């Protein structure tokens, strides 16, 4: 088995000043940028199912955003692990970008 791309490949298609039109190739498929990413903070997209996001011509998102800090609090790492990982837990077969949640941790300390 040889994947079509490395774990991360970045192709610039066009530029205009500081703006770029690119494709980022990730393990779960390509993502054209600039891109709108729905936020699934706790592993869910509020008010939308994964099918709503992928089957809509207007949305058809290739990537969503989740927050590691919030995922650890709720639903919790054990539940996500028992579900077979975040992709299975969310029933999402496309890319997921997770952030560290560092901003939330620092802001909660104040």
N, CA, C and O atoms as CSV, one atom per row, in Angstrom:
chain,resi,resn,atom,element,x,y,z
A,1,UNK,N,N,0.847,-1.185,0.000
A,1,UNK,CA,C,0.000,0.000,0.000
A,1,UNK,C,C,0.887,1.241,0.000
A,1,UNK,O,O,1.760,1.387,0.855
A,2,UNK,N,N,0.664,2.115,-0.942
A,2,UNK,CA,C,1.379,3.384,-0.983
A,2,UNK,C,C,0.345,4.495,-1.113
A,2,UNK,O,O,-0.373,4.564,-2.111
A,3,UNK,N,N,0.268,5.370,-0.104
A,3,UNK,CA,C,-0.710,6.458,-0.188
A,3,UNK,C,C,-0.406,7.364,-1.377
A,3,UNK,O,O,0.746,7.462,-1.801
A,4,UNK,N,N,-1.441,8.033,-1.924
A,4,UNK,CA,C,-1.223,8.905,-3.081
A,4,UNK,C,C,-0.363,10.117,-2.763
A,4,UNK,O,O,0.246,10.699,-3.661
A,5,UNK,N,N,-0.309,10.499,-1.503
A,5,UNK,CA,C,0.482,11.661,-1.094
A,5,UNK,C,C,1.158,11.352,0.235
A,5,UNK,O,O,0.764,10.427,0.945
A,6,UNK,N,N,2.162,12.124,0.556
A,6,UNK,CA,C,2.760,12.033,1.876
A,6,UNK,C,C,1.714,12.462,2.906
A,6,UNK,O,O,0.626,12.904,2.536
A,7,UNK,N,N,2.034,12.335,4.183
A,7,UNK,CA,C,1.092,12.711,5.234
A,7,UNK,C,C,0.650,14.172,5.099
A,7,UNK,O,O,-0.468,14.524,5.473
A,8,UNK,N,N,1.523,15.005,4.569
A,8,UNK,CA,C,1.186,16.410,4.362
A,8,UNK,C,C,1.918,16.907,3.131
A,8,UNK,O,O,3.148,16.906,3.079
A,9,UNK,N,N,1.147,17.331,2.144
A,9,UNK,CA,C,1.696,17.967,0.943
A,9,UNK,C,C,0.931,19.248,0.712
A,9,UNK,O,O,-0.263,19.328,1.001
A,10,UNK,N,N,1.606,20.238,0.200
A,10,UNK,CA,C,1.047,21.575,0.042
A,10,UNK,C,C,1.353,22.064,-1.363
A,10,UNK,O,O,2.518,22.183,-1.744
A,11,UNK,N,N,0.310,22.349,-2.134
A,11,UNK,CA,C,0.494,22.849,-3.499
A,11,UNK,C,C,-0.126,24.239,-3.626
A,11,UNK,O,O,-1.296,24.435,-3.296
A,12,UNK,N,N,0.654,25.195,-4.102
A,12,UNK,CA,C,0.160,26.545,-4.349
A,12,UNK,C,C,-0.263,26.623,-5.809
A,12,UNK,O,O,0.542,26.387,-6.710
A,13,UNK,N,N,-1.540,26.960,-6.037
A,13,UNK,CA,C,-2.076,27.047,-7.400
A,13,UNK,C,C,-2.031,28.467,-7.947
A,13,UNK,O,O,-1.798,28.673,-9.138
A,14,UNK,N,N,-2.255,29.445,-7.072
A,14,UNK,CA,C,-2.263,30.842,-7.520
A,14,UNK,C,C,-2.030,31.755,-6.322
A,14,UNK,O,O,-2.325,31.398,-5.182
A,15,UNK,N,N,-1.498,32.932,-6.600
A,15,UNK,CA,C,-1.302,33.934,-5.557
A,15,UNK,C,C,-1.785,35.283,-6.066
A,15,UNK,O,O,-1.832,35.539,-7.269
A,16,UNK,N,N,-2.139,36.132,-5.119
A,16,UNK,CA,C,-2.499,37.512,-5.424
A,16,UNK,C,C,-2.100,38.336,-4.210
A,16,UNK,O,O,-2.799,38.335,-3.197
A,17,UNK,N,N,-0.987,39.034,-4.309
A,17,UNK,CA,C,-0.457,39.725,-3.133
A,17,UNK,C,C,-0.058,38.679,-2.091
A,17,UNK,O,O,0.727,37.774,-2.376
A,18,UNK,N,N,-0.602,38.810,-0.892
A,18,UNK,CA,C,-0.297,37.844,0.168
A,18,UNK,C,C,-1.287,36.675,0.198
A,18,UNK,O,O,-1.103,35.721,0.954
A,19,UNK,N,N,-2.328,36.755,-0.623
A,19,UNK,CA,C,-3.335,35.696,-0.650
A,19,UNK,C,C,-2.858,34.527,-1.505
A,19,UNK,O,O,-2.126,34.713,-2.477
A,20,UNK,N,N,-3.285,33.314,-1.131
A,20,UNK,CA,C,-2.907,32.113,-1.882
A,20,UNK,C,C,-4.122,31.221,-2.077
A,20,UNK,O,O,-4.988,31.143,-1.206
A,21,UNK,N,N,-4.183,30.559,-3.205
A,21,UNK,CA,C,-5.133,29.474,-3.440
A,21,UNK,C,C,-4.297,28.208,-3.459
A,21,UNK,O,O,-3.419,28.059,-4.308
A,22,UNK,N,N,-4.558,27.293,-2.534
A,22,UNK,CA,C,-3.723,26.106,-2.386
A,22,UNK,C,C,-4.570,24.855,-2.202
A,22,UNK,O,O,-5.780,24.922,-1.983
A,23,UNK,N,N,-3.907,23.730,-2.296
A,23,UNK,CA,C,-4.479,22.455,-1.882
A,23,UNK,C,C,-3.512,21.834,-0.890
A,23,UNK,O,O,-2.321,21.691,-1.167
A,24,UNK,N,N,-4.040,21.468,0.270
A,24,UNK,CA,C,-3.274,20.755,1.280
A,24,UNK,C,C,-3.733,19.306,1.211
A,24,UNK,O,O,-4.916,19.018,1.391
A,25,UNK,N,N,-2.806,18.400,0.952
A,25,UNK,CA,C,-3.137,16.976,0.887
A,25,UNK,C,C,-2.858,16.351,2.254
A,25,UNK,O,O,-1.720,16.332,2.723
A,26,UNK,N,N,-3.907,15.846,2.877
A,26,UNK,CA,C,-3.841,15.246,4.201
A,26,UNK,C,C,-4.257,13.780,4.117
A,26,UNK,O,O,-4.795,13.364,3.091
A,27,UNK,N,N,-4.030,12.988,5.155
A,27,UNK,CA,C,-4.347,11.555,5.102
A,27,UNK,C,C,-5.809,11.223,4.770
A,27,UNK,O,O,-6.083,10.168,4.199
A,28,UNK,N,N,-6.746,12.110,5.121
A,28,UNK,CA,C,-8.155,11.832,4.832
A,28,UNK,C,C,-8.679,12.605,3.630
A,28,UNK,O,O,-9.889,12.775,3.479
A,29,UNK,N,N,-7.779,13.072,2.777
A,29,UNK,CA,C,-8.205,13.732,1.549
A,29,UNK,C,C,-7.671,15.140,1.415
A,29,UNK,O,O,-7.131,15.705,2.367
A,30,UNK,N,N,-7.825,15.709,0.217
A,30,UNK,CA,C,-7.332,17.057,-0.041
A,30,UNK,C,C,-8.256,18.119,0.544
A,30,UNK,O,O,-9.460,17.906,0.688
A,31,UNK,N,N,-7.671,19.261,0.875
A,31,UNK,CA,C,-8.426,20.413,1.368
A,31,UNK,C,C,-7.977,21.628,0.572
A,31,UNK,O,O,-6.805,22.000,0.614
A,32,UNK,N,N,-8.894,22.242,-0.148
A,32,UNK,CA,C,-8.594,23.470,-0.882
A,32,UNK,C,C,-8.673,24.639,0.093
A,32,UNK,O,O,-9.586,24.711,0.915
A,33,UNK,N,N,-7.714,25.551,-0.005
A,33,UNK,CA,C,-7.737,26.727,0.853
A,33,UNK,C,C,-7.754,27.983,-0.001
A,33,UNK,O,O,-7.243,27.961,-1.120
A,34,UNK,N,N,-8.321,29.068,0.485
A,34,UNK,CA,C,-8.865,29.225,1.825
A,34,UNK,C,C,-10.092,28.333,2.028
A,34,UNK,O,O,-10.744,27.929,1.065
A,35,UNK,N,N,-10.397,28.032,3.294
A,35,UNK,CA,C,-11.462,27.088,3.598
A,35,UNK,C,C,-12.222,27.527,4.845
A,35,UNK,O,O,-11.642,28.086,5.776
A,36,UNK,N,N,-13.521,27.267,4.848
A,36,UNK,CA,C,-14.327,27.438,6.051
A,36,UNK,C,C,-14.373,26.099,6.765
A,36,UNK,O,O,-14.702,25.081,6.155
A,37,UNK,N,N,-14.047,26.088,8.047
A,37,UNK,CA,C,-14.082,24.856,8.844
A,37,UNK,C,C,-15.182,24.941,9.875
A,37,UNK,O,O,-15.119,25.783,10.771
A,38,UNK,N,N,-16.205,24.079,9.774
A,38,UNK,CA,C,-17.183,24.015,10.867
A,38,UNK,C,C,-16.475,23.569,12.142
A,38,UNK,O,O,-15.481,22.846,12.086
A,39,UNK,N,N,-16.985,23.997,13.280
A,39,UNK,CA,C,-16.365,23.689,14.563
A,39,UNK,C,C,-17.165,22.614,15.277
A,39,UNK,O,O,-18.347,22.791,15.572
A,40,UNK,N,N,-16.503,21.501,15.549
A,40,UNK,CA,C,-17.074,20.418,16.343
A,40,UNK,C,C,-16.340,20.362,17.671
A,40,UNK,O,O,-15.649,19.384,17.958
A,41,UNK,N,N,-16.481,21.405,18.487
A,41,UNK,CA,C,-15.674,21.597,19.687
A,41,UNK,C,C,-15.594,20.349,20.557
A,41,UNK,O,O,-14.504,19.947,20.963
A,42,UNK,N,N,-16.727,19.739,20.844
A,42,UNK,CA,C,-16.754,18.559,21.721
A,42,UNK,C,C,-16.996,17.284,20.917
A,42,UNK,O,O,-17.495,16.296,21.456
A,43,UNK,N,N,-16.651,17.301,19.652
A,43,UNK,CA,C,-16.824,16.121,18.819
A,43,UNK,C,C,-18.176,16.050,18.146
A,43,UNK,O,O,-18.554,15.002,17.623
A,44,UNK,N,N,-18.908,17.147,18.150
A,44,UNK,CA,C,-20.198,17.186,17.455
A,44,UNK,C,C,-20.329,18.516,16.720
A,44,UNK,O,O,-19.807,19.538,17.166
A,45,UNK,N,N,-21.020,18.492,15.610
A,45,UNK,CA,C,-21.376,19.721,14.916
A,45,UNK,C,C,-22.792,20.067,15.358
A,45,UNK,O,O,-23.730,19.333,15.046
A,46,UNK,N,N,-22.958,21.140,16.059
A,46,UNK,CA,C,-24.267,21.511,16.599
A,46,UNK,C,C,-25.264,21.779,15.479
A,46,UNK,O,O,-25.041,22.635,14.623
A,47,UNK,N,N,-26.358,21.042,15.498
A,47,UNK,CA,C,-27.440,21.260,14.545
A,47,UNK,C,C,-27.238,20.636,13.182
A,47,UNK,O,O,-28.121,20.738,12.330
A,48,UNK,N,N,-26.100,19.990,12.944
A,48,UNK,CA,C,-25.820,19.371,11.656
A,48,UNK,C,C,-25.245,17.979,11.864
A,48,UNK,O,O,-24.481,17.745,12.800
A,49,UNK,N,N,-25.614,17.067,10.993
A,49,UNK,CA,C,-24.991,15.748,11.006
A,49,UNK,C,C,-23.813,15.768,10.034
A,49,UNK,O,O,-23.734,16.659,9.188
A,50,UNK,N,N,-22.900,14.808,10.138
A,50,UNK,CA,C,-21.818,14.748,9.153
A,50,UNK,C,C,-22.351,14.673,7.720
A,50,UNK,O,O,-21.742,15.233,6.808
A,51,UNK,N,N,-23.474,13.993,7.512
A,51,UNK,CA,C,-24.045,13.906,6.162
A,51,UNK,C,C,-24.547,15.266,5.687
A,51,UNK,O,O,-24.433,15.582,4.502
A,52,UNK,N,N,-25.104,16.084,6.598
A,52,UNK,CA,C,-25.536,17.434,6.220
A,52,UNK,C,C,-24.362,18.245,5.680
A,52,UNK,O,O,-24.509,19.004,4.722
A,53,UNK,N,N,-23.211,18.081,6.294
A,53,UNK,CA,C,-22.030,18.865,5.916
A,53,UNK,C,C,-21.399,18.343,4.632
A,53,UNK,O,O,-20.932,19.136,3.813
A,54,UNK,N,N,-21.374,17.023,4.439
A,54,UNK,CA,C,-20.694,16.463,3.266
A,54,UNK,C,C,-21.588,16.362,2.036
A,54,UNK,O,O,-21.081,16.386,0.914
A,55,UNK,N,N,-22.894,16.251,2.211
A,55,UNK,CA,C,-23.781,16.065,1.065
A,55,UNK,C,C,-24.372,17.366,0.532
A,55,UNK,O,O,-25.125,17.348,-0.441
A,56,UNK,N,N,-24.043,18.478,1.150
A,56,UNK,CA,C,-24.544,19.767,0.714
A,56,UNK,C,C,-23.565,20.387,-0.277
A,56,UNK,O,O,-22.373,20.500,0.010
A,57,UNK,N,N,-24.070,20.789,-1.451
A,57,UNK,CA,C,-23.202,21.460,-2.415
A,57,UNK,C,C,-22.654,22.765,-1.844
A,57,UNK,O,O,-21.532,23.161,-2.160
A,58,UNK,N,N,-23.438,23.427,-1.009
A,58,UNK,CA,C,-23.005,24.698,-0.434
A,58,UNK,C,C,-21.930,24.500,0.627
A,58,UNK,O,O,-21.050,25.347,0.779
A,59,UNK,N,N,-21.990,23.402,1.358
A,59,UNK,CA,C,-21.011,23.164,2.427
A,59,UNK,C,C,-19.895,22.245,1.947
A,59,UNK,O,O,-18.775,22.701,1.718
A,60,UNK,N,N,-20.186,20.966,1.794
A,60,UNK,CA,C,-19.235,19.961,1.315
A,60,UNK,C,C,-17.835,20.155,1.901
A,60,UNK,O,O,-16.840,20.144,1.177
A,61,UNK,N,N,-17.775,20.330,3.214
A,61,UNK,CA,C,-16.498,20.586,3.875
A,61,UNK,C,C,-15.588,19.374,3.848
A,61,UNK,O,O,-16.036,18.242,4.032
A,62,UNK,N,N,-14.324,19.618,3.621
A,62,UNK,CA,C,-13.315,18.566,3.614
A,62,UNK,C,C,-12.586,18.462,4.944
A,62,UNK,O,O,-11.790,17.545,5.150
A,63,UNK,N,N,-12.857,19.403,5.850
A,63,UNK,CA,C,-12.164,19.428,7.138
A,63,UNK,C,C,-13.061,20.108,8.172
A,63,UNK,O,O,-13.801,21.038,7.852
A,64,UNK,N,N,-12.984,19.635,9.404
A,64,UNK,CA,C,-13.670,20.289,10.509
A,64,UNK,C,C,-12.663,20.502,11.633
A,64,UNK,O,O,-11.593,19.894,11.651
A,65,UNK,N,N,-13.019,21.364,12.558
A,65,UNK,CA,C,-12.140,21.734,13.659
A,65,UNK,C,C,-12.693,21.189,14.964
A,65,UNK,O,O,-13.891,21.299,15.226
A,66,UNK,N,N,-11.836,20.605,15.778
A,66,UNK,CA,C,-12.209,20.155,17.118
A,66,UNK,C,C,-11.186,20.695,18.104
A,66,UNK,O,O,-10.053,20.995,17.727
A,67,UNK,N,N,-11.578,20.820,19.360
A,67,UNK,CA,C,-10.727,21.401,20.388
A,67,UNK,C,C,-10.329,20.314,21.379
A,67,UNK,O,O,-11.183,19.753,22.066
A,68,UNK,N,N,-9.050,20.020,21.453
A,68,UNK,CA,C,-8.551,18.929,22.289
A,68,UNK,C,C,-8.894,19.127,23.762
A,68,UNK,O,O,-9.241,18.166,24.448
A,69,UNK,N,N,-8.802,20.338,24.247
A,69,UNK,CA,C,-9.118,20.620,25.649
A,69,UNK,C,C,-10.572,20.261,25.951
A,69,UNK,O,O,-10.853,19.568,26.928
A,70,UNK,N,N,-11.492,20.731,25.113
A,70,UNK,CA,C,-12.915,20.446,25.332
A,70,UNK,C,C,-13.230,18.968,25.147
A,70,UNK,O,O,-14.062,18.414,25.865
A,71,UNK,N,N,-12.567,18.324,24.183
A,71,UNK,CA,C,-12.773,16.883,23.991
A,71,UNK,C,C,-12.351,16.100,25.230
A,71,UNK,O,O,-13.007,15.131,25.612
A,72,UNK,N,N,-11.252,16.524,25.857
A,72,UNK,CA,C,-10.779,15.831,27.057
A,72,UNK,C,C,-11.766,15.992,28.207
A,72,UNK,O,O,-11.958,15.066,28.995
A,73,UNK,N,N,-12.395,17.169,28.305
A,73,UNK,CA,C,-13.381,17.396,29.366
A,73,UNK,C,C,-14.682,16.648,29.096
A,73,UNK,O,O,-15.233,16.000,29.985
A,74,UNK,N,N,-15.160,16.745,27.873
A,74,UNK,CA,C,-16.429,16.121,27.492
A,74,UNK,C,C,-16.439,15.932,25.990
A,74,UNK,O,O,-16.353,16.931,25.275
A,75,UNK,N,N,-16.533,14.775,25.482
A,75,UNK,CA,C,-16.998,13.518,26.064
A,75,UNK,C,C,-15.957,12.758,26.873
A,75,UNK,O,O,-16.318,11.829,27.597
A,76,UNK,N,N,-14.672,13.117,26.779
A,76,UNK,CA,C,-13.615,12.445,27.525
A,76,UNK,C,C,-12.805,11.512,26.652
A,76,UNK,O,O,-13.311,10.940,25.687
A,77,UNK,N,N,-11.553,11.368,27.003
A,77,UNK,CA,C,-10.639,10.571,26.184
A,77,UNK,C,C,-10.996,9.089,26.172
A,77,UNK,O,O,-10.812,8.419,25.156
A,78,UNK,N,N,-11.505,8.566,27.292
A,78,UNK,CA,C,-11.847,7.138,27.334
A,78,UNK,C,C,-12.982,6.809,26.378
A,78,UNK,O,O,-12.925,5.801,25.674
A,79,UNK,N,N,-14.008,7.642,26.344
A,79,UNK,CA,C,-15.142,7.402,25.441
A,79,UNK,C,C,-14.701,7.480,23.978
A,79,UNK,O,O,-15.115,6.662,23.157
A,80,UNK,N,N,-13.867,8.460,23.658
A,80,UNK,CA,C,-13.367,8.589,22.283
A,80,UNK,C,C,-12.506,7.387,21.921
A,80,UNK,O,O,-12.631,6.840,20.825
A,81,UNK,N,N,-11.635,6.974,22.836
A,81,UNK,CA,C,-10.804,5.790,22.598
A,81,UNK,C,C,-11.679,4.542,22.409
A,81,UNK,O,O,-11.444,3.756,21.491
A,82,UNK,N,N,-12.675,4.362,23.264
A,82,UNK,CA,C,-13.555,3.191,23.176
A,82,UNK,C,C,-14.371,3.175,21.881
A,82,UNK,O,O,-14.765,2.112,21.402
A,83,UNK,N,N,-14.620,4.360,21.321
A,83,UNK,CA,C,-15.356,4.450,20.049
A,83,UNK,C,C,-14.451,4.156,18.857
A,83,UNK,O,O,-14.931,4.047,17.728
A,84,UNK,N,N,-13.150,4.027,19.097
A,84,UNK,CA,C,-12.222,3.750,18.004
A,84,UNK,C,C,-11.544,4.985,17.463
A,84,UNK,O,O,-11.017,4.963,16.351
A,85,UNK,N,N,-11.547,6.069,18.230
A,85,UNK,CA,C,-10.905,7.307,17.812
A,85,UNK,C,C,-11.926,8.375,17.460
A,85,UNK,O,O,-13.125,8.107,17.382
A,86,UNK,N,N,-11.436,9.586,17.249
A,86,UNK,CA,C,-12.316,10.730,17.011
A,86,UNK,C,C,-13.105,10.606,15.709
A,86,UNK,O,O,-14.277,10.981,15.663
A,87,UNK,N,N,-12.482,10.087,14.653
A,87,UNK,CA,C,-13.205,9.924,13.394
A,87,UNK,C,C,-14.416,9.003,13.578
A,87,UNK,O,O,-15.509,9.324,13.114
A,88,UNK,N,N,-14.235,7.880,14.240
A,88,UNK,CA,C,-15.361,6.967,14.476
A,88,UNK,C,C,-16.387,7.580,15.412
A,88,UNK,O,O,-17.590,7.462,15.177
A,89,UNK,N,N,-15.924,8.234,16.470
A,89,UNK,CA,C,-16.838,8.865,17.428
A,89,UNK,C,C,-17.742,9.871,16.726
A,89,UNK,O,O,-18.938,9.940,17.005
A,90,UNK,N,N,-17.162,10.652,15.809
A,90,UNK,CA,C,-17.920,11.689,15.099
A,90,UNK,C,C,-18.613,11.168,13.844
A,90,UNK,O,O,-19.412,11.879,13.235
A,91,UNK,N,N,-18.306,9.918,13.451
A,91,UNK,CA,C,-18.811,9.377,12.192
A,91,UNK,C,C,-18.400,10.293,11.039
A,91,UNK,O,O,-19.214,10.654,10.189
A,92,UNK,N,N,-17.122,10.658,11.032
A,92,UNK,CA,C,-16.577,11.611,10.062
A,92,UNK,C,C,-15.384,10.968,9.371
A,92,UNK,O,O,-14.401,10.621,10.025
A,93,UNK,N,N,-15.464,10.806,8.035
A,93,UNK,CA,C,-14.384,10.125,7.315
A,93,UNK,C,C,-13.430,11.092,6.612
A,93,UNK,O,O,-12.559,10.670,5.852
A,94,UNK,N,N,-13.596,12.367,6.866
A,94,UNK,CA,C,-12.728,13.369,6.257
A,94,UNK,C,C,-11.741,13.899,7.287
A,94,UNK,O,O,-11.628,13.334,8.375
A,95,UNK,N,N,-11.040,14.952,6.974
A,95,UNK,CA,C,-10.000,15.485,7.841
A,95,UNK,C,C,-10.572,16.182,9.075
A,95,UNK,O,O,-11.650,16.775,9.039
A,96,UNK,N,N,-9.812,16.088,10.167
A,96,UNK,CA,C,-10.128,16.803,11.398
A,96,UNK,C,C,-8.875,17.563,11.813
A,96,UNK,O,O,-7.792,16.985,11.908
A,97,UNK,N,N,-9.024,18.849,12.058
A,97,UNK,CA,C,-7.949,19.653,12.609
A,97,UNK,C,C,-8.254,19.847,14.087
A,97,UNK,O,O,-9.321,20.348,14.441
A,98,UNK,N,N,-7.334,19.458,14.942
A,98,UNK,CA,C,-7.524,19.682,16.373
A,98,UNK,C,C,-6.496,20.698,16.851
A,98,UNK,O,O,-5.344,20.697,16.415
A,99,UNK,N,N,-6.934,21.551,17.744
A,99,UNK,CA,C,-5.984,22.468,18.362
A,99,UNK,C,C,-5.749,22.015,19.798
A,99,UNK,O,O,-6.464,21.152,20.308
A,100,UNK,N,N,-4.772,22.584,20.430
A,100,UNK,CA,C,-4.362,22.115,21.755
A,100,UNK,C,C,-5.305,22.541,22.854
A,100,UNK,O,O,-5.340,21.913,23.912
A,101,UNK,N,N,-6.064,23.584,22.633
A,101,UNK,CA,C,-6.891,24.114,23.705
A,101,UNK,C,C,-6.085,24.941,24.683
A,101,UNK,O,O,-6.574,25.268,25.765
A,102,UNK,N,N,-4.853,25.287,24.325
A,102,UNK,CA,C,-3.989,26.045,25.216
A,102,UNK,C,C,-4.568,27.390,25.601
A,102,UNK,O,O,-4.413,27.826,26.741
A,103,UNK,N,N,-5.236,28.057,24.664
A,103,UNK,CA,C,-5.836,29.365,24.980
A,103,UNK,C,C,-6.880,29.209,26.075
A,103,UNK,O,O,-6.937,30.026,26.994
A,104,UNK,N,N,-7.709,28.168,25.991
A,104,UNK,CA,C,-8.739,27.966,27.009
A,104,UNK,C,C,-8.103,27.678,28.375
A,104,UNK,O,O,-8.560,28.182,29.401
A,105,UNK,N,N,-7.043,26.858,28.372
A,105,UNK,CA,C,-6.399,26.533,29.650
A,105,UNK,C,C,-5.810,27.784,30.302
A,105,UNK,O,O,-5.969,27.988,31.505
A,106,UNK,N,N,-5.135,28.613,29.520
A,106,UNK,CA,C,-4.516,29.825,30.061
A,106,UNK,C,C,-5.594,30.804,30.497
A,106,UNK,O,O,-5.476,31.397,31.570
A,107,UNK,N,N,-6.642,30.992,29.699
A,107,UNK,CA,C,-7.674,31.963,30.053
A,107,UNK,C,C,-8.473,31.515,31.280
A,107,UNK,O,O,-8.981,32.363,32.014
A,108,UNK,N,N,-8.597,30.214,31.520
A,108,UNK,CA,C,-9.310,29.734,32.694
A,108,UNK,C,C,-8.493,29.912,33.973
A,108,UNK,O,O,-9.051,29.927,35.070
A,109,UNK,N,N,-7.191,30.046,33.836
A,109,UNK,CA,C,-6.341,30.241,35.011
A,109,UNK,C,C,-6.478,31.641,35.598
A,109,UNK,O,O,-6.172,31.855,36.771
A,110,UNK,N,N,-6.933,32.590,34.795
A,110,UNK,CA,C,-7.016,33.992,35.244
A,110,UNK,C,C,-8.240,34.245,36.078
A,110,UNK,O,O,-8.456,35.369,36.531
